[in-house]
């Protein structure tokens, strides 16, 4: 291939990627009526860690400022949805800067493998939500005889 062809291809690709990023930003801003950074933050709040043991998947979420009654959890075989509200901690004052999340939130966490949602347990202490989800037992190999 010629250098000219590669240069044109590179320019076209850069132009299309830039257009796509602008379109995504416009979509996020129009859908949320918030800044793109705020919208991105909302998609990743609360922060979560996922652990595994031999028999369960454990999701740990950081929810500073929330209380147990502010949080709702729904689970399926392959995901956990955490929703709720972080209340505004200071009333009757003008906000000068915000880095912490406040307000309503919903986060869906896709799990690395299937779990038993009916047997899940959750606890909430000091702003940390811990959800334990028992793993679905792996299907055992069965020998089939040929007739």
Secondary structure, 3 states (H helix, E strand, C coil): CCHHHHHHHHHHHHHHHHHHHHHHHHHHHHHHCCCHHHHHHHHCCCCEEEEECCCEEEEEEECCCCCHHHEEEEECCCEEEEEEEECCCCCCCCCCCCCCCCEEEEEEEECCCCECHHHCEEEEECCEEEEEEEECCCCCCCCCCCC
